């Protein structure tokens, strides 16, 4: 796990600039720093190394391929590199070290960059310079586990693993109101946008090719998808529609998960696992114990507030599985001390409050090991969120009614008379229900995605800019929502949170459910009926876990990974909140509607958790904005 950066321009670029970009990524790679420059200084690659595989100098980056044609700065892990190495050795390639980086570069020589990417199983992002063709390749893994940002400035392209201050400063740091509207809608800035105009996230599963000619003409670089989650889910629909017994599904999943976990336990440094006490992480740890000849180390974090604490459950599971378990009971002060770190950690506004416990857990884990496995992605692939079951119930009920028979009622709910007769909250609920009944089911789903704050909160943003289209994979409403979450929420929220919070402590996190494309294919080849019913989700994961432990250890309502947000915002953080939302400050900055902000604050004071999450998003933006110095939005 590492940090990378670089540039490619028509004319030579200053060496000092690359050093500044590289050193801003120190936390991602505390073990070493490297740089490579083309002879004319028009290309530069920078790298910060967190040594995981091949701790010797033969693993140092940037690294050059055997013939000298390719030079690469790389972040991540390719778990099937030993299989690829054997294939390449059979073709005559020799290797000096044991790193996956060296194998990747040999693969580029054998199959080309674009021919290699579909063969990789892992999490990765990289910048690769083709000396022979004078082309820069930027690429990212299938689901977007590892980040990569890029921007064009004049006749040059710059890229970086994170949206650091020096990197953002290249284009002048002008805030995008479209991105800001999407931030308030989704509590993050979805790819390909960033909070800054002209700076972009490379989309998951994409490869960008930049040439001198495209830079001279200031044309957009060639950006192609070598893999697309929604398209792959749709391709697997015929397999998914076949009849499959639960026992067959369990056998397929157990075998695939065990293979994935075994791949991810290869490391030349100490390794452990996050254990929350939930189904996903418990199943990953169970397979680690099964695959390991040594005692597995597990880590969890707890809170004093019982309604937010799963650590006791994690301890019971650890005892049952026989792991060496470490628990940290975080105090309120521990958590609040993380608050000032968040803006720099993410580089742009990010409003998931679970970033705080994720950072604390990562810091605890890094004190003992360098690599940790996690259960991230299990919810999206196996139907773990509560609303999947709620949608399944609603969809069953809707099946009793003819499509479109409630169209008139839906029109009424949108009318001025309804606005006059019904309170706002009741009217919003009725509108959602009637849209569903009237056959506008996808539209109704979109009405419930995100915060419903987007354009109403941001000055100068339109409603069209705030919402993203639903990523669909078929006709089933539940599967479409799972597909959309896999395509959008997983990379933009979950994986972003885990990457930044863990890398801020120099910890590598590996997740079998997101990093292994073979496990992804298994998950989406199984019928929805084996994952979700009208009462609960993760049916298949529950069945798998019952083969390792009694159901009483894990069968309980889903708690998530949250903090007592409403109590904090109206209690110990009240002065901070009031400073963030002061009317004079908001009017001076010119980004947010003061009246809308005050309405959210009053809702939070009345005890609303919904308003607390929206207020958190507002304050996170204000805290980030204060740290940038970009206070005037007029």
N, C-alpha and C positions, 0 to 999 in steps of 0.2 A: 504494500500500500504506500502510495507516494503522492507527491504533488508535481505537476508539470506546467510548463508555460513556454511561450516562444513567439516568434514573429517571422514573417516572410514579406519582403518588400521588393519593389522594383529597383530601389537604390540601397546602398549600405545604411544600416541602422546602428545607433549607438550601443556599444557593448554594455555600458553602464545601465542602460534601460532594462536589459534582460536580467542583470544582476539584481536590480531592485524588485522586479516581478518575482524572481525566484526566491529571494529571501523573505518575501511576504508570505510564502508557503512553508515556512520553517516547521510549523506545528504538524503539517502533514508528513514530513520526512525529517526527523531530527538526527538521523544517523549519518547522512552524507549530503553533499551538494555537488552537482556536476553541471557542465555547460559544454555545448558544441556550437561552432560557428562555421559557416561556409567560408571559403577562401576570400570571397569579396564582401563578407559581412552582411549580405542581404538576407541571410537565413540564420536564425539562432534558436537553439533548443535549450531550455533550462530544466533542471530536475532536482527535487528534494527527495531523499530516499528514507523510507522506513523499511529496514531490512527484514524480510520474512523468509524468502527462499534464497539460498546461496549467499551466505553472509560474507563471502570473500570478495576481493576486488573484481573477480570475474562477473559479479552481478551488478557492477556499477553502471549507472546511466548518466547521460544518453549513451546508447550502445549502437555500434555499427554492425551491419550484417557481414557474413563471411567474405563476400566479394567487394564490400565497400559501397554497394549501391544504395542501401537503405540505412538511415540513421533514425533512431526512435527514442522519444521520451514517453514513458508509459506508466500508467497508474492502474493497479488492480491485480487480479489473479486469474490465470487460465487453468482450470482444474484438470482438463484432459491433456495437459502439455506432455505428459509421459507417453501417451499413445501417439501424439503427433511426432514426438521426438523419435520413436521407433520407426515410424513411416519415413521420416526424413533421413534417418541413419541408413535405412535400406536403399535410399536414393543416393547415398554417398556423402551426406553431410557429416562433418565431424564437429564435436562440441568441446569447448574448453572448460565450461562450468556446468552448473546444475540448475540454472534459473529458467523460468518460463519465458523471460525476455529474449534470451538467446534462441530459444525454439521458435518464438514468433518471428524473429527476423529471418531465420532460415526458411520458415514457411512462406514469407513474402517472396523470397527468391525462387521458391519452387512453384508457387501458385499465384503470385501477385497479391497485393493487399486486398482487393475486393474479392478475390477467389478464396482467401484465407478466412475472412470474417465469418461466413456461415458455418465454418467447421469448429468454431470456438465455443467452449462451454465455460462460462465464467462471468466475472464482473470486470469491466475494463474501460479505460478511455486513453487515447494516445494521440500524439502528433508524430507523423512519420514523413521524413523528407526523402524523396526519390532523387538521388543525385543525377542519375542518368537521364530521366525524363524532366527534371526540374519541376516537380510537382509536390505540393504539400497535401498530405492526407490527414484529416481529422476524423476520428470515429469514436463511437460510444457503444456500450453494451446494449443488449436487446431491450431490457426493461428500465434502463436508466439508473442503475445502482450507482455508478461512478459519474461524477459531473464533468462537464467541459463547457466553458464559455468562449465566445469569440466576438470579434468586432473588426470592422474595416475602418481604417483611418488614412485618408489620402490614398496612396497607392500601396498600402500595406495591410496585412491581416495580422492581428494579435490574438493569442489564445491563452487560457489559464484554467487550472482546476477549480479556482474559486473566484468570486467577485470581490477581490481584494481592493483596497483603496488605490494602490498604484495602478492596478489594471483598469479600474473604472475611470481613473483620471485621464486615460489616453483619449477618450472621446468627449471629455468635458463634463460628464456627470449631469446631464439634463434629465430631470425626472419625467417619466412617461405617464401621462394621466390615464391612458388606456390600461397600462400595466397596473396602476394604482387602483383603478376600478375593479380589475380582476382580482387583485389582492384582497380587497374587502369582500368580494364575492366568495372566494375560496380559501382565504386565510394564508395564501401563498401566491407567488407570481408564477402562473403556469408557463411551461415551455411552449413556444420558443422565446417568449418575451423575458426581459428582466426589468427591474424598476427603472433602468436608464434607457433613454432613447439611443438607438444604434448599437446596443450591446445585447447579445442573444445567447440563449442556451442551445447547444446542439441537441436536437431531439433524440430520444432513445432509439436505438436500432438504426442510426443514420451514419453515413460517411460523406464527408465533404472533400472535394478535390479543388485545390486552388493552383492556378498556373500564373506565370508572369503575364501572359496575354490578358487574362481576365483582370488582373490587377491594373495593368496599363489602361484598360478601357473602363476601369472602375465598375465592372460588371459583377453581379452576384456570382459567387462561386457555385460550382455544381454540387447540389445537395441531393442525395438519393437515400432511400430506405432500403437497406439490405434485409431487414426483417421488420414486420409490423405486427403488434400484439393482436389488434382487432382482426386483421386479415387471417392470421394464423388460427385464431379462435373460430372464425367462420369456416376455414378449411377443415377443421376438425368436427364440424357439426354432423356430418353423416355418420362418423364413428360414435359420436356422443348420443345420437338418436337410437342406437341399437339397444336391445335389451341386455342388461348386465346385472348379474346377481351381486348382492352386497359382498358375499365372500370373495368373488372374483375381483371386485374393486379393491377390497382390502389387500388382497395378495399383490395386485399390481402396484398399489401405492406403497406398501411396505417395502417391496423390492426396490422401487425407484428411489424412495427416500433414503433407504440404507446405502444405496450406491452413491447418492449425492452427498450424504454425510461423510462417508468414507473418503471421498475425493477432497472434501473441505477440511479434513483433519490432518492433511499433509502440510507440515511447516517445520522450519528449522529453529523455531522459537517456542516458548511456552504458550499453550493453547487452553482455552476454557469455553464457557458458554453462559449466556444470559439465561436465567431461569426465573420467570415471573410468577409461576404457579398456574398459568393459563395452559390451554391445550397445545398450542403451536410449539412454544419453547419446551414444554414437557416432553413432547414427542421427539423433538430434535435431540434433546439430552438423552432420552431413552435409547435412541439409536447410537449415540456416541458411546454410551456405556457398553452397548452390545458389541461395538466395533473396536473398543479400546482394550489394550492389555494392562493399562495403568488406570489409576483412579482419576475420574474426570473431575475437573474443578468447575464449580458453578457459582454464580453471583446473582444476588438480588438486592433490591432496595425497598425499604418500607417507610411508611409515614406514621406519625403518631395518631392521625385521624383515621379511625377504624374503617370508615366508608371508602377510603382511598388506599387501603393497605392489603396487599395480597401476599406479603412476605411470609406470613405464618403458613399459608398453603404451600408456598414454594419450599419451605423448610420440611414439611411433611413429605413432599414428593422427593426431595433430595435424600432424605433418610431412607425412603423406600427403594430408591435406585442405587443408593450407596455412594453418592458423590461427596467430594470434599467441598463443603458449602460455606460460603461467606455471605453474611448479611450486614447491610448498613442501615441503621434506623436514622433516617435523615430528619433533622429538626427543621422547623420553619425558617430559622436563621440560615441554615445550610442552603435551602432552596432560594431564599431571597438574595443571597450573595451571588447567585448565578445571573440574576436579572440584568446587571450592567454588561455582562459578557455577550448577551444574545445578539445585539446588532452587528458586532464585528464577526461573531461566529458564522452568521448567515450571509453577511454582506449586503442584504436587502431585507425589507420587512418580511417577517415570518411569524405567524400568529398561533402556531400549535403550542399550547402551554406544556404539553408533555415533553417538549424539548428540555425542560429543566430537569425532571427525573432521569431522562435519557442521558444527559450530560453527567449527572451525579453517579449513575450506574456505570457509565463508561470510565469515569475517573477512578472509581473503586476497582473496577476490573483491571485497568491498566497498571495499577499498583502491584498486580500479581502475575499477569500474563500479557502477551502482545497481540494475540488473536483471540476473538470470541465468536462463537456461532450464535445465531439468533433465529427466532421463529417468524420474522417479518415476511409478509406476503401470504401467510396462511388464510387470513380473513378474505382477501380478494379472490384467491383461487378456489377456496372451499366454502364460501358463503358464511363467513363468521360474523358479519355485522347484523345487528338486530333488524334493521330495516329490510334486509332480504326476506326474512320470514314474514314481516309485516306486508311487504309487497306480494308475497306468495298468497297470503290470506286474502288480500284485497283483489288480486287477480282471479282467485277462485270465485269470490263473490260476484265480481263483474261478469264472469262467464254465464251467470244466470240471466243476464239482461241483453236484449238486442243492441248491437253496436249503433250508437248515435241516438238512442231513444230519449236521452236526456239533454239533447242539444239546446232546446228552448230554455231549460233551467239554467244551463251554463250561460246562455246569453243574458238571462236575467241577472245572474250574479255579477256580470261585468257591467251592468247598467248603472245609471245615476240613481235610479230609485232604490236599488239594493244598497248603494252607498249611504243613502238617507235612512233606510229602514234598519240596517244591520250594523252592529258594532264592527270596528275594523278587524278584530281578531276572528270573530265569527264569520265575517264575509270572506276573509282569506282562506279559512278552512273549507267553507262552502264552495268557493271557487275551485280549489284543488279537487274536491270530491266530484263536482259536476264536470270538470274537464276530463277526469278519468272516465266518468260514466258516459260522457258524450263522445268517447272514442279518441280523445286527444291525450292518450296515455303518456306518450313520450314527452309532450309538452308539460304535463303535470309533474312528471319526474324532474324535469329541469327546474320547475318552480320550487322544488324542495332541495335542490342541490345548493350547497354553500350557504351564505349568510343572508341573502336577500338585502345586502347593503350596497352592492357595487356602485351603480351610477347615482343612487340617491344620496350617497355620502360624499362623493368626490365632485368638486366644482369643475365644470368644463368637460365632464365625461357623459357619454350618451348610454342609454340602456343596451344598445346593440354591442357596445364595447365591453360590457361587464361579463356577459355570459358566453360560455363556449358551447358549441353544439354537442349533443350527446353522441358518444362513440358507440355505434350499434354493431351487433354481430348476428342479428337474426330477428325473430318475431317475439320471442319470450321476453317479457318485461324484466324479470329477475335476472336473466342471463345478460340482457343488455346493460343493466345497472352494474353487474359484476364486471363486465367487459369495460365499461366506462371507467370504473374505479381502477381497474388494472392499467388502463391506458393513461389516465390522468391523475387520480388521487394517489396511487401508489408511488409513481416517480416524483411527482411534484411536492407531495407532503410527507409520506412515510419515509421513503428512501432518502430524501433530502435531509430530513430531521436526523436520521440515524447516521448518515455520512458526516454531516457537519459536527454533531455533538460528539461522535466517537473520535473523529480526526482532530478535533480540538484538544483531545487528550493523547493523541498519537496511538490510538487503538484501532486495529483492523477488525471490522465486523464482517462475517460471512453469513449469508442466509440461504439455506438450501432451496427454499420455496421461490426465491427470486433469481438466484445465480445459476441454476441448473435448468437449461432449456428442455432437457429430456423429462425432468419432473413436471415442468410446465405443460408439456405435451400430454403426459399421463393425466394430469388434473383436468385438462379441457377435453380429454377423450372420454371422460366418465359422465354418465347422465346426471342432470341436475337433481333428479330425485334421490341420488345417493349423497348429495351435499346439503340440500336445504329442503325443509318441509314447512308447513304453516306454523309450526311451533318453535323450531330451533334450526340452527345451521351447523356446519362442520360435522355432519352425521358420519361421514367416512373417517375423518380424523379422530372422532370419538371412538369409533369402532377399532381403529388401529391402536389407540392408546390403551384400550381395555385389555389388549394382549400383553401389556407391560405392567399394569397396575389396576387396583380396584377402582371402579367408577366413582366411588365416594370421594376419592382424592381430587377429582377434577370436575365433577358434574355440579356446577353452581352457576349463578347468573354471571354474565360477562361484566368485568369491572373496568377494563381499559387501563390506561396508565396516566392518570390525571392528578391534579392538585386541587386543594380547596379554593378555587379561584374567586368565587363571589365573596367569600369571607375575607380573603386577602385584600381584594380591591377596595372593599368598604371598611377594612380595618387597618392593618399595618402599612398598606400601600396607599391609603387614602390621600395623603398629602401629595404623593407622586402622581396619582391619577388627576387630582385637581390642577396640578401644575401642567400636566400634559394637555388638558382640555380647556384651559383658561380661554375665555371668549376672545380676549384681546390678542392672545398668541395665535389662535386659529385664524382670526381675521387678518393679522399681519402676514402669516404664512401663505394664506390663500389657496390651500389645497382642499380643506374639508368644510362642510356646511356646519356652522356652529349650532344651529337649532337642532339638526339631526343628531349631533354629538350629545347635546344636553339631554335629548329624549332617551338615548341609550343609557346615559349615566343615571337618570331617574329610574329607569327600569331595573338597573343593577341595584340601586339603593332599596328598591321594593322587594328584593330577594330573588329576582329572576336569574337563573343560571344562563338562559339563552342570552340575555342582555350582558351578562358578565363576560361571556366569550366574545361578544362583539366589542365590548369596551376594551378587552385585552388587545384585540386587533388594532383598535384606534391608538392605544397607548404604545404598542410596539412600533407602529409607524412613527409616532411622535418621538419616541426615544431614538429610533434609527435616524430620523431626520435631524435631530439635534446633534447627533454625532457626526453627521456629514458636513455641517456648516451651511447646507443649502436651505436656509430658512425662508427665503422670499420666493413664493410661487407665483407672484403676479407678473 
